[in-house]
Amino acid sequence: MSSDKLKYTRNIGIMAHIDAGKTTTTERILYYTGRNYKLGEVHDGTATMDWMIQEQERGITITSAATTVNWEFENQDYRLNIIDTPGHVDFTVEVERSLRVLDGAVAVFCAVGGVEPQSETVWKQADKYSVPRIAFINKMDRAGADFFSVIDELKEKLGANAVPLQIPIGSEDTFQGVVDLISNRAIIWDDDSKGMHYSEGPVPADLVEIVDEYRTRLVEGCAEEEDELLEKYFNDHNSITDDEMRRIIRQATLEMKITPVICGSAFKNKGVQNLLDAICLYLPNPYDVPAITGINPDTDLEEIRHVDSDEPFAALAFKIATDPFVGRIAFFRVYSGTLQSGSYVLNASTGKKERISRIMQMHANKQNPIDLIEAGDIGAAVGFKQIRTGDTLCDEKHPIVLESMTFPEPVISVAVEPRTQDDVDKLDIALLKLAEEDPTFKIRTDQETGQTIISGMGELHLDILVDRLRREFKLEVNQGAPQVAYREAVTATVTHREVYKKQTGGRGKFADIIFELGPADEGVKELQFLNEVKGGNIPKEFIGPIEKGFKAAMSNGVLAGYALESMKVKILDGSFHAVDSDALAFEICAKIGFKEAARKAKSVLLEPIMKIEVVCPDNYVGDVTGDLNKRRAVVENIEAKIKYQIVKAKVPLSEMFGYVTSLRTVTSGRGNSSMEFSHYQEVPRNIAEDVITKLKGY
């Protein structure tokens, strides 16, 4: 792709809390850019980007959908690769993996709800990957819409330096347009043309004062960024041009010093063209993003890949999907080089060669075949054998492994079985396909009962997956009641000696280790392994197997068989036998040693604690908090808004099954809630005993 083309390319994501209007905003973008000829609506189940049946029925986004559109701005054709991500916390992995490969993002906020819990989650994810963003305050036409209150929340709750580039003209029923603070002109949309046409004019008289105040702040902020501009500003306050202001705003956005804020109502077709202009003006092109670094697997040295079609090919697969017509599809972002359809690449993460038989440009669930793809672009590959989320695809002669992605562990499990014995194998294949697509979906077989257990991020997540088994794979399954994914932890430090001897005819097995086992240091979420053996009492080649043994043992705690998230093991001493000792003997010795030591190290049960936010009318607050208290919740804050209140609390997941139904009853159907994982915490002793007793079936 020529450098000129890349300058006018934007790889962006649309992210927000559930119901802020992301998908509607994306649908309007498709309409105004000529990609769609009629407006798709989420509530009618006709949104293009919500192409899954489950999305259309429930009116929510489940899987991130990609599309490419063109937008003409200032006589220049811009190409926008857009990913519409889900807002529901159960599908947070979709946001995580999309942000990993995007250059910029549009954060959509509801003008009534403001900064909601999932808004905070996606904002932190964008911070983690240093993604510059602009904020679009949507739903300005709704009762209770308050532009300035949302600006305050962006600053207070997200720590964002929110800089308004527009002031709304009216709100709720009277919302009709905006004042552009850069050009100092009013923009009024025409309802008859579905927002296609708008007129410009002077600032309405009742807004002159507030527009002057915000415009002065904006001009001063721009002037302070450059000495030349500051001097110009001191000489004449009106001398800074619109182009100079836009240049400074773009620079500050790319450096993540500010978040430009604009507003509108996507549903009422107001403000979306301004949003497209702002994407072109302020969000980065692939050149604005730092060159990507990776590790050469042959040399273990760090290497850099620049956005250049002449450099060796390097790309990151960020999503795997299954299509009924073309099979498995890998979405990937190209960081350097060029890939032609039909060519071979190296999957540096597995070390195997892959043939990419076809390359596609995606539009929701439709594909347009292309001959080649170049640096800076996003596409989809078909015809490969084994590519997983987070794998690096690269030139065979220039291998590189790019940093992969980390995904949260599941917090809820359910047992599933096929209705007929004939479907056992079909179920295994279907579950493996779903697990390939979704890294937060895990499958395991319970050793004692032989049941297949599936785990995910929440009740809705597992509901959707079971629904997909039925519809896509034509499998009817029975499922058990949802189970909480507990964890175990050791709370005391103990010293233990484990000697493993096994004598069978001929060569036996022997291993002897003395170790200290206890809780890991604060913040460590894995096995902390220290080797303090002196004088070669345990040869170095056996230390690795000992660590491997402890690591494997952590997946099965001594209380109820739940995994341990972290622990610290210090190998102090031991001995070996010249003939009978081998790697396997020491690995087994470590596993047995863990079981014995963990019993003495005061093992406890940990449960997932969720962060919940309930929004309800004023007169139901007492009932809502009373119901939460019964569920062992700790209410942290109650925030008053006009006509409704927001209750924030931390509550154990085990108490929250079926909460949505209960909340509807308590609030006569007028309350809603959102919940996300917060942390693990020790289960009170009486409840822990119940859980362990039930699990062991006494």
C-alpha positions as CSV (number, residue, x, y, z in Angstrom):
1,M,0.0,0.0,0.0
2,S,1.5,3.3,-1.0
3,S,2.5,5.7,1.8
4,D,-0.2,8.1,0.7
5,K,-2.9,5.5,1.0
6,L,-1.7,4.6,4.5
7,K,-1.8,8.2,5.6
8,Y,-5.5,8.1,4.9
9,T,-6.2,4.8,6.6
10,R,-7.7,4.5,10.1
11,N,-7.9,1.3,12.0
12,I,-10.4,2.0,14.8
13,G,-12.7,0.3,17.3
14,I,-16.0,1.5,18.7
15,M,-16.2,0.6,22.4
16,A,-18.6,1.4,25.3
17,H,-20.8,0.1,28.1
18,I,-23.8,-2.0,27.0
19,D,-26.7,0.1,25.6
20,A,-24.6,3.3,25.0
21,G,-25.4,3.0,21.3
22,K,-22.3,1.6,19.7
23,T,-24.0,-0.6,17.2
24,T,-26.5,2.1,16.2
25,T,-23.5,4.5,15.8
26,T,-21.8,1.9,13.5
27,E,-25.0,1.4,11.5
28,R,-25.2,5.1,10.9
29,I,-21.6,5.2,9.8
30,L,-22.4,2.4,7.3
31,Y,-25.4,4.4,6.0
32,Y,-23.6,7.8,5.6
33,T,-20.5,6.2,4.0
34,G,-22.8,4.5,1.4
35,R,-21.9,1.0,2.7
36,N,-25.6,0.4,3.5
37,Y,-28.6,1.8,1.6
38,K,-31.0,1.5,4.4
39,L,-30.7,2.1,8.2
40,G,-30.3,-1.0,10.3
41,E,-31.8,-0.9,13.8
42,V,-30.7,-2.9,16.8
43,H,-34.3,-3.0,18.3
44,D,-35.7,-4.4,15.0
45,G,-32.9,-7.0,14.8
46,T,-31.8,-5.6,11.4
47,A,-28.4,-4.2,12.4
48,T,-25.8,-5.3,9.9
49,M,-23.0,-5.6,12.4
50,D,-25.1,-7.7,14.8
51,W,-25.2,-10.6,12.3
52,M,-25.5,-13.5,14.7
53,I,-29.1,-14.7,15.4
54,Q,-28.5,-14.5,19.1
55,E,-27.4,-10.8,18.7
56,Q,-30.5,-10.0,16.7
57,E,-32.9,-11.7,19.2
58,R,-31.3,-10.1,22.3
59,G,-30.5,-6.7,20.8
60,I,-26.9,-6.9,22.1
61,T,-23.5,-7.3,20.5
62,I,-21.7,-10.6,21.3
63,T,-18.9,-10.8,18.8
64,S,-16.8,-8.0,17.5
65,A,-17.6,-7.4,13.8
66,A,-15.2,-5.8,11.3
67,T,-16.0,-3.7,8.3
68,T,-14.2,-1.3,5.9
69,V,-15.8,1.9,4.7
70,N,-14.7,5.0,2.8
71,W,-15.4,8.6,3.8
72,E,-14.6,11.7,1.9
73,F,-13.2,14.5,4.0
74,E,-11.7,17.7,2.7
75,N,-11.6,16.3,-0.9
76,Q,-9.6,13.3,0.3
77,D,-10.8,9.7,0.3
78,Y,-10.3,8.1,3.7
79,R,-10.5,4.3,4.3
80,L,-11.7,3.3,7.7
81,N,-11.3,-0.3,9.1
82,I,-13.9,-0.4,11.9
83,I,-14.5,-3.0,14.6
84,D,-17.7,-2.8,16.5
85,T,-17.1,-4.4,19.9
86,P,-19.5,-5.8,22.5
87,G,-20.4,-3.8,25.6
88,H,-21.5,-6.7,27.8
89,V,-18.8,-7.6,30.4
90,D,-19.2,-11.4,29.6
91,F,-17.7,-10.7,26.2
92,T,-14.9,-8.4,27.4
93,V,-12.3,-10.7,25.6
94,E,-13.7,-9.3,22.2
95,V,-12.8,-5.8,23.3
96,E,-9.4,-6.8,24.6
97,R,-8.3,-8.6,21.4
98,S,-9.6,-5.8,19.2
99,L,-7.8,-3.1,21.1
100,R,-4.6,-5.0,20.8
101,V,-4.5,-4.5,17.0
102,L,-6.3,-1.1,16.6
103,D,-4.6,2.3,16.3
104,G,-7.4,4.4,17.7
105,A,-10.9,4.1,19.3
106,V,-14.2,5.9,19.6
107,A,-15.6,5.6,23.1
108,V,-19.3,6.0,23.1
109,F,-21.1,7.3,26.2
110,C,-24.8,7.6,26.9
111,A,-25.7,11.2,27.7
112,V,-28.0,10.0,30.4
113,G,-26.1,7.1,31.9
114,G,-22.6,8.7,31.6
115,V,-19.6,6.7,32.6
116,E,-21.0,3.2,33.5
117,P,-19.0,0.2,34.9
118,Q,-18.2,-1.4,31.5
119,S,-17.1,2.0,30.2
120,E,-14.4,2.0,32.9
121,T,-13.3,-1.5,32.0
122,V,-12.9,-0.8,28.2
123,W,-11.2,2.6,29.1
124,K,-8.6,0.7,31.2
125,Q,-8.1,-1.8,28.3
126,A,-7.5,1.1,25.9
127,D,-5.0,2.6,28.4
128,K,-3.2,-0.8,28.7
129,Y,-2.6,-0.8,24.9
130,S,-2.0,3.0,24.7
131,V,-4.8,3.5,22.2
132,P,-5.7,7.2,21.5
133,R,-9.4,7.8,21.6
134,I,-12.2,10.4,21.0
135,A,-15.4,10.4,23.1
136,F,-18.8,10.5,21.5
137,I,-21.6,11.5,23.9
138,N,-24.6,9.8,22.3
139,K,-28.4,9.8,23.0
140,M,-28.5,13.6,23.5
141,D,-32.2,13.4,22.5
142,R,-33.1,11.3,25.6
143,A,-34.9,12.5,28.7
144,G,-32.2,13.3,31.3
145,A,-29.4,13.9,28.8
146,D,-26.7,16.1,30.3
147,F,-23.6,16.8,28.2
148,F,-21.6,18.7,30.8
149,S,-22.3,16.1,33.5
150,V,-20.8,13.4,31.3
151,I,-17.7,15.6,30.7
152,D,-17.3,15.8,34.5
153,E,-17.7,12.0,34.9
154,L,-15.0,11.4,32.2
155,K,-12.6,13.5,34.3
156,E,-13.6,12.2,37.7
157,K,-14.2,8.5,37.0
158,L,-11.7,7.8,34.1
159,G,-9.1,10.5,34.9
160,A,-9.5,11.6,31.2
161,N,-8.5,15.1,30.1
162,A,-11.8,15.5,28.3
163,V,-11.8,18.5,26.0
164,P,-15.2,19.4,24.4
165,L,-14.9,20.4,20.7
166,Q,-18.6,21.0,20.5
167,I,-21.4,22.5,22.6
168,P,-24.9,20.9,22.1
169,I,-27.8,23.1,20.9
170,G,-30.6,22.0,23.2
171,S,-31.0,18.6,24.8
172,E,-33.7,15.9,25.2
173,D,-36.6,16.8,22.9
174,T,-35.1,20.1,21.8
175,F,-31.7,18.7,20.7
176,Q,-31.2,19.9,17.2
177,G,-27.5,20.4,16.5
178,V,-24.1,21.5,17.9
179,V,-21.8,24.5,17.9
180,D,-18.4,23.7,16.6
181,L,-15.9,25.4,18.9
182,I,-13.1,25.4,16.3
183,S,-15.0,27.1,13.5
184,N,-17.4,28.9,16.0
185,R,-20.4,28.0,13.8
186,A,-23.7,26.3,14.6
187,I,-24.6,23.1,12.8
188,I,-28.3,22.2,12.6
189,W,-29.4,18.8,11.2
190,D,-32.3,18.4,8.9
191,D,-34.7,15.7,10.1
192,D,-36.3,15.1,6.7
193,S,-33.1,13.9,5.1
194,K,-32.3,11.4,7.9
195,G,-29.5,13.7,9.0
196,M,-27.8,13.6,5.5
197,H,-28.1,17.4,5.2
198,Y,-27.4,20.1,7.7
199,S,-27.1,23.8,7.7
200,E,-24.4,26.1,9.2
201,G,-25.1,29.4,10.8
202,P,-24.1,31.8,13.6
203,V,-24.0,30.7,17.3
204,P,-27.6,30.9,18.8
205,A,-27.9,34.0,21.1
206,D,-28.6,32.0,24.3
207,L,-25.4,30.0,23.9
208,V,-23.0,32.9,23.0
209,E,-21.7,33.2,26.6
210,I,-21.0,29.4,27.2
211,V,-19.5,29.0,23.7
212,D,-17.2,31.9,24.4
213,E,-16.1,30.4,27.7
214,Y,-15.3,26.9,26.2
215,R,-13.8,28.3,23.0
216,T,-11.4,30.5,24.9
217,R,-10.3,27.5,27.0
218,L,-9.7,25.5,23.8
219,V,-7.8,28.3,22.0
220,E,-5.6,28.9,25.1
221,G,-5.0,25.2,25.5
222,C,-3.8,25.0,21.9
223,A,-1.6,28.1,22.2
224,E,0.1,26.7,25.3
225,E,1.3,23.7,23.3
226,E,3.7,25.7,21.1
227,D,5.8,28.8,21.8
228,E,5.1,30.3,18.4
229,L,1.4,29.9,18.8
230,L,1.6,31.3,22.3
231,E,3.4,34.4,21.0
232,K,0.8,34.8,18.2
233,Y,-2.0,34.4,20.7
234,F,-0.6,37.1,23.0
235,N,-0.4,39.5,20.1
236,D,-3.9,38.8,18.9
237,H,-6.3,36.4,20.6
238,N,-8.1,35.7,17.4
239,S,-5.0,35.0,15.2
240,I,-4.8,31.2,15.7
241,T,-6.4,29.6,12.6
242,D,-8.8,26.6,12.6
243,D,-6.1,24.5,10.9
244,E,-3.5,25.3,13.6
245,M,-6.0,24.3,16.3
246,R,-6.8,21.0,14.6
247,R,-3.1,20.2,14.2
248,I,-2.5,20.8,17.9
249,I,-5.6,18.8,19.0
250,R,-4.5,15.9,16.8
251,Q,-1.0,16.0,18.2
252,A,-2.3,16.0,21.8
253,T,-4.8,13.2,21.1
254,L,-2.1,11.0,19.6
255,E,0.2,11.7,22.6
256,M,-2.9,10.8,24.8
257,K,-2.7,14.1,26.6
258,I,-6.4,14.8,25.8
259,T,-9.6,13.1,24.8
260,P,-11.6,15.3,22.3
261,V,-15.3,15.1,23.1
262,I,-18.1,15.5,20.5
263,C,-21.8,14.7,20.8
264,G,-24.9,13.7,18.9
265,S,-27.8,11.2,18.7
266,A,-27.0,8.3,16.4
267,F,-30.6,7.0,16.6
268,K,-31.9,10.4,15.5
269,N,-29.2,10.6,12.8
270,K,-27.5,13.7,14.3
271,G,-23.7,14.1,14.7
272,V,-22.4,11.0,12.9
273,Q,-20.9,12.9,10.0
274,N,-19.0,15.0,12.5
275,L,-17.8,11.9,14.2
276,L,-16.5,10.5,10.9
277,D,-14.7,13.9,10.3
278,A,-13.2,13.7,13.8
279,I,-11.9,10.2,13.2
280,C,-10.1,11.4,10.1
281,L,-8.8,14.5,11.8
282,Y,-7.7,13.3,15.2
283,L,-7.2,9.5,15.3
284,P,-3.9,8.0,14.2
285,N,-3.0,6.5,10.8
286,P,-0.7,3.4,10.9
287,Y,2.4,5.6,10.6
288,D,1.5,7.5,13.8
289,V,1.7,4.4,15.9
290,P,5.2,3.3,17.2
291,A,6.9,0.5,15.2
292,I,6.0,-2.9,16.7
293,T,8.7,-5.0,18.5
294,G,8.9,-8.8,18.8
295,I,11.4,-11.5,19.6
296,N,13.3,-13.5,17.0
297,P,12.7,-17.1,18.0
298,D,16.0,-18.2,16.5
299,T,18.2,-15.7,18.4
300,D,16.0,-14.6,21.3
301,L,16.8,-11.0,20.5
302,E,14.3,-8.2,20.1
303,E,13.6,-7.0,16.6
304,I,11.5,-4.1,15.2
305,R,9.1,-4.1,12.3
306,H,8.1,-0.8,10.7
307,V,4.9,0.0,8.8
308,D,6.4,-0.6,5.4
309,S,5.4,-2.9,2.6
310,D,9.1,-3.6,1.8
311,E,9.9,-5.0,5.2
312,P,9.5,-8.7,6.0
313,F,5.9,-9.8,6.5
314,A,4.6,-9.8,10.2
315,A,1.0,-10.0,11.3
316,L,-1.0,-10.8,14.5
317,A,-4.1,-13.1,14.4
318,F,-6.5,-11.5,16.8
319,K,-9.7,-13.5,16.3
320,I,-10.7,-16.8,14.9
321,A,-14.3,-17.3,13.6
322,T,-16.2,-20.2,12.0
323,D,-18.2,-19.5,8.9
324,P,-20.7,-22.1,7.6
325,F,-19.6,-21.5,3.9
326,V,-15.8,-20.9,4.0
327,G,-14.9,-22.7,7.3
328,R,-12.5,-21.1,9.8
329,I,-11.5,-17.5,9.3
330,A,-8.5,-15.8,11.0
331,F,-8.8,-12.0,11.4
332,F,-5.3,-10.5,11.4
333,R,-3.6,-7.1,11.5
334,V,-0.6,-6.7,9.2
335,Y,2.2,-4.7,10.9
336,S,4.8,-4.9,8.1
337,G,5.4,-6.4,4.6
338,T,2.9,-7.8,2.1
339,L,0.9,-11.1,1.9
340,Q,-0.4,-12.5,-1.3
341,S,-3.3,-15.0,-1.4
342,G,-2.1,-18.5,-2.0
343,S,1.3,-17.9,-0.3
344,Y,2.9,-19.6,2.7
345,V,3.7,-18.0,6.0
346,L,5.3,-19.2,9.2
347,N,3.1,-19.3,12.3
348,A,6.0,-18.3,14.7
349,S,3.9,-19.2,17.7
350,T,3.7,-22.9,16.7
351,G,6.7,-23.1,14.5
352,K,4.6,-24.6,11.6
353,K,4.1,-23.4,8.0
354,E,0.6,-22.3,7.0
355,R,-0.8,-21.8,3.5
356,I,-3.1,-18.8,3.3
357,S,-5.3,-19.9,0.3
358,R,-7.4,-16.7,0.3
359,I,-7.4,-13.3,1.8
360,M,-10.7,-11.4,2.5
361,Q,-11.8,-7.9,3.3
362,M,-14.6,-8.3,5.9
363,H,-18.0,-6.6,6.1
364,A,-19.7,-8.1,9.2
365,N,-20.2,-11.8,8.2
366,K,-19.7,-11.2,4.4
367,Q,-16.3,-11.5,2.7
368,N,-14.8,-9.8,-0.3
369,P,-11.8,-11.7,-1.7
370,I,-8.6,-9.6,-2.3
371,D,-5.3,-10.6,-4.0
372,L,-3.0,-9.1,-1.5
373,I,-2.8,-7.2,1.8
374,E,-0.2,-4.8,2.9
375,A,1.3,-3.2,6.1
376,G,-1.1,-1.2,8.2
377,D,-4.3,-3.1,7.0
378,I,-6.7,-5.5,8.6
379,G,-8.0,-8.6,6.8
380,A,-9.1,-12.1,7.2
381,A,-7.4,-15.4,6.1
382,V,-9.0,-18.6,4.9
383,G,-7.6,-22.1,4.2
384,F,-5.1,-22.5,7.1
385,K,-4.7,-25.6,9.3
386,Q,-4.0,-24.3,12.8
387,I,-4.0,-20.6,13.8
388,R,-5.1,-19.5,17.2
389,T,-6.0,-16.1,18.7
390,G,-2.7,-14.3,19.5
391,D,-0.5,-16.2,17.0
392,T,2.1,-14.3,15.0
393,L,2.2,-14.9,11.2
394,C,5.4,-13.9,9.5
395,D,7.9,-14.4,6.7
396,E,9.5,-17.9,6.9
397,K,13.0,-16.4,6.4
398,H,12.5,-13.6,9.0
399,P,10.8,-15.2,12.0
400,I,9.4,-12.9,14.7
401,V,7.1,-13.5,17.6
402,L,4.9,-10.5,18.5
403,E,3.7,-10.1,22.1
404,S,0.5,-12.2,22.5
405,M,-2.6,-11.3,24.5
406,T,-3.5,-12.2,28.1
407,F,-7.1,-13.2,28.8
408,P,-9.0,-13.3,32.1
409,E,-9.8,-16.7,33.7
410,P,-13.4,-17.9,33.6
411,V,-15.4,-17.5,36.8
412,I,-18.5,-19.7,36.2
413,S,-18.9,-23.4,35.1
414,V,-21.7,-25.7,34.0
415,A,-21.8,-29.4,33.1
416,V,-23.1,-30.3,29.7
417,E,-23.9,-33.6,28.0
418,P,-25.5,-34.5,24.7
419,R,-29.2,-35.6,24.8
420,T,-28.3,-38.8,22.8
421,Q,-25.3,-41.0,23.1
422,D,-24.7,-40.8,19.4
423,D,-23.8,-37.1,19.7
424,V,-20.9,-37.5,22.2
425,D,-18.2,-37.1,19.5
426,K,-20.1,-34.3,17.8
427,L,-20.3,-32.4,21.1
428,D,-16.5,-32.7,21.6
429,I,-15.8,-31.3,18.1
430,A,-18.3,-28.5,18.5
431,L,-16.9,-27.4,21.9
432,L,-13.3,-27.4,20.6
433,K,-14.4,-25.2,17.7
434,L,-16.0,-22.7,20.1
435,A,-13.0,-22.8,22.3
436,E,-10.7,-22.0,19.3
437,E,-12.8,-18.8,18.7
438,D,-13.1,-17.7,22.3
439,P,-10.0,-17.8,24.6
440,T,-12.2,-17.2,27.7
441,F,-14.2,-20.3,27.1
442,K,-12.6,-23.4,28.7
443,I,-13.5,-27.1,28.5
444,R,-12.4,-29.9,30.9
445,T,-13.5,-33.3,31.9
446,D,-14.3,-33.9,35.6
447,Q,-12.0,-36.8,36.6
448,E,-14.4,-38.2,39.2
449,T,-17.7,-38.0,37.4
450,G,-16.5,-38.1,33.7
451,Q,-18.8,-35.0,33.0
452,T,-17.8,-32.4,30.5
453,I,-17.5,-29.0,32.3
454,I,-17.6,-25.8,30.3
455,S,-16.4,-22.5,31.9
456,G,-16.9,-18.9,30.9
457,M,-17.2,-15.3,32.0
458,G,-20.8,-15.2,33.1
459,E,-24.3,-16.8,32.8
460,L,-25.0,-14.9,29.6
461,H,-21.7,-16.1,28.1
462,L,-22.5,-19.7,28.7
463,D,-26.2,-19.3,27.6
464,I,-25.0,-18.0,24.3
465,L,-22.5,-20.8,23.8
466,V,-25.1,-23.5,24.6
467,D,-27.5,-21.7,22.2
468,R,-24.8,-21.8,19.5
469,L,-24.4,-25.5,20.0
470,R,-28.1,-25.9,19.3
471,R,-28.3,-23.6,16.2
472,E,-24.9,-23.9,14.5
473,F,-24.0,-27.4,15.3
474,K,-27.6,-28.9,15.5
475,L,-26.8,-30.4,19.0
476,E,-29.3,-30.6,21.8
477,V,-27.6,-30.7,25.2
478,N,-28.6,-31.0,28.8
479,Q,-26.9,-28.6,31.2
480,G,-26.5,-28.7,34.9
481,A,-26.9,-25.7,37.3
482,P,-24.2,-23.1,37.0
483,Q,-21.3,-23.6,39.4
484,V,-18.9,-21.0,40.7
485,A,-15.2,-21.4,39.7
486,Y,-13.7,-21.3,43.2
487,R,-10.0,-21.1,43.9
488,E,-7.8,-22.4,46.7
489,A,-4.9,-20.7,48.5
490,V,-2.4,-21.6,51.2
491,T,-2.2,-19.1,54.0
492,A,0.7,-20.4,56.2
493,T,4.3,-21.2,55.4
494,V,5.4,-24.8,56.2
495,T,8.6,-26.8,55.7
496,H,8.2,-30.3,54.4
497,R,10.4,-33.2,53.3
498,E,9.1,-35.6,50.7
499,V,10.9,-38.8,49.8
500,Y,9.6,-40.8,46.8
501,K,10.8,-44.4,46.5
502,K,9.5,-47.0,44.2
503,Q,11.2,-50.3,43.7
504,T,10.0,-52.6,40.9
505,G,12.2,-55.3,39.3
506,G,15.3,-53.6,37.8
507,R,15.7,-49.9,38.0
508,G,13.6,-48.1,40.6
509,K,12.5,-44.5,41.3
510,F,14.0,-42.2,43.9
511,A,13.7,-38.5,44.7
512,D,14.1,-36.6,48.0
513,I,13.3,-32.9,48.4
514,I,13.1,-30.5,51.4
515,F,11.0,-27.4,50.6
516,E,9.2,-24.5,52.1
517,L,5.6,-23.9,50.8
518,G,3.6,-20.8,51.5
519,P,1.6,-17.8,50.1
520,A,3.2,-16.0,47.1
521,D,4.4,-12.3,47.5
522,E,1.7,-9.7,47.0
523,G,0.7,-9.1,43.4
524,V,2.2,-12.4,42.1
525,K,-0.5,-14.5,40.3
526,E,1.5,-17.7,39.6
527,L,4.0,-20.1,41.1
528,Q,6.9,-18.3,42.7
529,F,9.7,-20.9,42.5
530,L,13.0,-20.4,44.3
531,N,16.0,-22.8,44.2
532,E,18.2,-22.6,47.3
533,V,19.9,-26.0,47.0
534,K,23.6,-25.7,47.7
535,G,26.5,-28.1,46.8
536,G,24.7,-30.1,44.1
537,N,22.6,-32.2,46.5
538,I,20.0,-32.1,43.8
539,P,21.6,-31.9,40.3
540,K,20.5,-28.9,38.2
541,E,18.8,-31.0,35.6
542,F,16.2,-32.1,38.2
543,I,15.2,-28.6,39.4
544,G,13.2,-27.9,36.2
545,P,11.1,-31.1,36.7
546,I,10.5,-30.2,40.4
547,E,9.1,-26.8,39.3
548,K,7.0,-28.6,36.6
549,G,5.6,-30.9,39.3
550,F,4.6,-28.1,41.6
551,K,3.1,-26.1,38.7
552,A,1.0,-29.1,37.6
553,A,-0.1,-29.8,41.2
554,M,-1.5,-26.3,41.5
555,S,-4.4,-27.1,39.2
556,N,-5.8,-29.4,41.9
557,G,-6.0,-28.1,45.4
558,V,-6.3,-30.3,48.5
559,L,-9.6,-28.9,49.9
560,A,-12.0,-29.5,47.1
561,G,-9.8,-29.9,44.0
562,Y,-10.0,-26.3,42.8
563,A,-6.9,-24.6,41.3
564,L,-4.5,-22.4,43.2
565,E,-3.9,-19.0,41.6
566,S,-0.5,-18.5,43.3
567,M,1.9,-19.9,45.9
568,K,5.6,-19.7,46.8
569,V,7.9,-22.8,46.8
570,K,11.5,-22.6,48.1
571,I,13.6,-25.7,47.4
572,L,16.0,-25.9,50.4
573,D,17.8,-29.3,50.1
574,G,17.4,-32.9,49.1
575,S,19.2,-35.9,47.8
576,F,19.3,-38.2,44.7
577,H,20.3,-41.7,43.8
578,A,22.9,-42.1,41.0
579,V,20.9,-44.9,39.3
580,D,17.3,-44.6,40.4
581,S,16.8,-40.8,40.2
582,D,15.5,-39.3,37.0
583,A,13.4,-36.2,36.0
584,L,10.1,-38.0,36.3
585,A,10.8,-39.2,39.8
586,F,11.5,-35.6,41.0
587,E,8.3,-34.4,39.2
588,I,6.2,-37.0,40.9
589,C,7.9,-36.3,44.2
590,A,7.0,-32.6,43.9
591,K,3.3,-33.4,43.2
592,I,3.0,-35.7,46.2
593,G,5.0,-33.2,48.4
594,F,2.6,-30.4,47.4
595,K,-0.5,-32.5,48.5
596,E,1.1,-33.2,51.9
597,A,2.4,-29.7,52.6
598,A,-0.7,-27.9,51.4
599,R,-2.8,-29.8,54.0
600,K,-0.5,-28.4,56.7
601,A,-0.3,-24.9,55.2
602,K,-3.8,-23.9,56.2
603,S,-5.5,-24.1,52.8
604,V,-8.6,-21.9,52.3
605,L,-11.3,-21.6,49.7
606,L,-11.5,-18.4,47.7
607,E,-14.6,-17.2,45.8
608,P,-15.0,-14.7,42.9
609,I,-16.3,-11.3,44.1
610,M,-18.2,-9.3,41.5
611,K,-18.5,-5.5,41.2
612,I,-22.2,-4.7,40.7
613,E,-23.9,-1.5,39.8
614,V,-27.7,-1.3,40.1
615,V,-29.7,1.6,38.5
616,C,-33.2,2.0,39.9
617,P,-35.8,4.7,40.6
618,D,-35.5,6.5,44.0
619,N,-38.4,4.7,45.7
620,Y,-36.8,1.2,45.2
621,V,-33.4,1.9,46.7
622,G,-34.3,0.4,50.1
623,D,-35.6,-2.8,48.6
624,V,-32.6,-3.1,46.3
625,T,-30.0,-2.6,49.1
626,G,-32.0,-5.0,51.4
627,D,-31.9,-7.7,48.7
628,L,-28.2,-7.1,48.1
629,N,-27.4,-7.4,51.9
630,K,-29.2,-10.8,51.9
631,R,-26.7,-11.9,49.2
632,R,-23.6,-11.0,51.4
633,A,-23.0,-7.8,49.4
634,V,-21.0,-4.9,50.7
635,V,-22.7,-1.7,49.5
636,E,-19.9,0.8,48.8
637,N,-21.7,3.8,47.4
638,I,-25.2,5.1,46.5
639,E,-25.1,7.9,43.9
640,A,-28.1,10.1,43.2
641,K,-29.1,11.2,39.7
642,I,-32.2,12.9,38.5
643,K,-35.2,10.6,39.3
644,Y,-33.0,7.5,39.9
645,Q,-30.1,6.2,42.0
646,I,-27.1,4.1,41.4
647,V,-26.2,1.5,44.0
648,K,-22.6,0.2,43.8
649,A,-21.5,-2.9,45.7
650,K,-19.2,-5.9,45.8
651,V,-20.9,-9.2,46.1
652,P,-20.0,-12.9,45.9
653,L,-20.8,-14.5,42.5
654,S,-22.3,-17.6,44.2
655,E,-25.2,-15.4,45.6
656,M,-26.0,-13.8,42.2
657,F,-27.5,-16.6,40.1
658,G,-30.9,-15.5,38.8
659,Y,-30.4,-11.9,40.2
660,V,-31.8,-10.2,37.1
661,T,-35.2,-11.9,37.7
662,S,-35.1,-11.0,41.3
663,L,-34.2,-7.4,40.6
664,R,-37.2,-7.1,38.1
665,T,-39.5,-8.3,40.9
666,V,-38.1,-6.0,43.5
667,T,-38.3,-2.9,41.2
668,S,-41.4,-3.8,39.3
669,G,-39.3,-4.2,36.2
670,R,-37.8,-0.7,36.4
671,G,-34.3,-1.6,37.7
672,N,-31.3,-2.8,35.7
673,S,-27.9,-4.0,36.7
674,S,-24.4,-4.7,35.3
675,M,-21.8,-6.9,36.9
676,E,-18.1,-7.6,36.3
677,F,-15.4,-9.6,38.1
678,S,-13.5,-7.7,40.8
679,H,-11.2,-10.1,42.7
680,Y,-11.0,-13.4,44.7
681,Q,-11.6,-13.4,48.4
682,E,-11.7,-16.0,51.2
683,V,-15.0,-17.7,51.7
684,P,-16.5,-17.5,55.2
685,R,-15.8,-20.7,57.1
686,N,-19.4,-22.0,57.5
687,I,-20.1,-21.4,53.7
688,A,-16.7,-23.0,52.8
689,E,-17.6,-26.1,54.8
690,D,-20.9,-26.4,52.9
691,V,-19.3,-26.0,49.5
692,I,-16.7,-28.7,50.3
693,T,-19.3,-31.0,51.8
694,K,-21.5,-30.7,48.8
695,L,-18.6,-31.2,46.4
696,K,-17.5,-34.3,48.1
697,G,-21.1,-35.6,48.2
698,Y,-21.2,-36.4,51.9
